[in-house]
Every structure is written in C-alpha cells, then in structure tokens.
C-alpha cells in the first residue's frame, strides 16, 4: 500500500502509444489516479463501469476488447499514407 500511495508517474510522456485501463468499482485505487496519469501523458483511457481492482479477472472480455481496439487503431494511425 505504501508503494501505491507514494507512486508518481514519470513526467515525461512515454514514446509509444499508451492505453490506461481502470474501473469505477476499484475499491483500492481511485479511477481519478488513472485519469490523471492518462491526462498528463495524453494517453487513451477506458474506464469499466463496474469491475473492481482485479480488472483482468473481473472483466477479461472487456479488457481484451479494449486492447484489441487500441492496437488496431494505433497500427492504422502509424501506417504511412
């Protein structure tokens, strides 16, 4: 808990596209934390309305869907015209 409470994301934006996933039902980490990281990096974010802290266990199909959609769009945006 100490690590989570004192974590600060790097100020420098990652050099690759980033997708942040979080859940409104997370009882350990407020979704606002993920939203602030996504905002500071200009990253995409998807928020599940019900899942808890174990997002990949609570909503695995949703996680896969969001990642696939993100990857498909990232590849399309990076292709030369």
C-alpha positions as CSV (number, residue, x, y, z in Angstrom):
1,X,0.0,0.0,0.0
2,X,2.9,2.4,0.7
3,X,4.2,2.0,-2.8
4,X,0.8,2.7,-4.3
5,X,0.2,5.7,-2.0
6,X,3.6,7.3,-2.9
7,X,3.7,6.4,-6.6
8,X,4.2,9.2,-9.0
9,X,4.3,8.5,-12.8
10,X,7.2,9.8,-14.8
11,X,6.6,13.4,-16.0
12,X,7.9,12.5,-19.4
13,X,5.4,11.1,-21.8
14,X,6.2,7.5,-23.0
15,X,7.5,7.3,-26.5
16,X,4.9,4.7,-27.5
17,X,1.1,4.9,-27.5
18,X,-0.3,4.0,-24.1
19,X,-3.7,2.7,-23.1
20,X,-4.8,3.2,-19.5
21,X,-7.5,0.8,-18.2
22,X,-9.3,1.3,-14.9
23,X,-12.6,0.7,-13.2
24,X,-15.1,2.7,-11.4
25,X,-15.6,-0.2,-8.9
26,X,-12.0,-0.3,-7.8
27,X,-12.0,-0.1,-4.1
28,X,-8.2,0.1,-3.7
29,X,-7.2,2.7,-6.3
30,X,-9.5,5.6,-7.3
31,X,-10.1,5.9,-11.0
32,X,-9.1,9.5,-10.8
33,X,-5.5,8.3,-10.3
34,X,-5.6,6.6,-13.7
35,X,-7.3,9.6,-15.3
36,X,-4.6,11.9,-14.0
37,X,-1.9,9.7,-15.5
38,X,-3.7,9.5,-18.8
39,X,-4.2,13.2,-18.9
40,X,-0.6,14.0,-18.1
41,X,0.7,11.7,-20.8
42,X,-2.1,12.4,-23.4
43,X,-2.8,8.7,-23.3
44,X,-6.0,6.9,-24.2
45,X,-8.1,5.8,-21.3
46,X,-11.0,3.4,-20.9
47,X,-13.0,3.1,-17.6
48,X,-15.1,0.0,-16.8
49,X,-18.3,1.0,-15.0
50,X,-18.5,-2.0,-12.6
51,X,-15.4,-4.1,-12.3
52,X,-13.2,-4.0,-9.2
53,X,-9.4,-3.7,-8.6
54,X,-8.7,-7.0,-10.4
55,X,-9.9,-5.7,-13.7
56,X,-8.4,-8.5,-15.8
57,X,-10.2,-11.1,-13.6
58,X,-13.4,-9.2,-13.2
59,X,-13.9,-8.2,-16.8
60,X,-11.5,-10.2,-19.1
61,X,-13.5,-9.9,-22.2
62,X,-13.8,-6.1,-21.8
63,X,-10.1,-5.8,-21.3
64,X,-9.3,-7.9,-24.4
65,X,-11.8,-5.9,-26.4
66,X,-10.3,-2.5,-25.4
67,X,-6.7,-3.7,-26.0
68,X,-7.6,-5.1,-29.5
69,X,-9.4,-1.9,-30.4
70,X,-6.5,0.2,-29.2
71,X,-3.9,-1.8,-31.1
72,X,-5.9,-1.8,-34.3
73,X,-6.3,2.0,-34.2
74,X,-2.6,2.5,-33.2
75,X,-1.4,0.5,-36.2
76,X,-3.8,2.3,-38.5
77,X,-2.6,5.7,-37.3
78,X,1.1,4.8,-37.6
79,X,0.9,3.5,-41.2
80,X,2.4,5.8,-43.8
81,X,-0.1,7.3,-46.3
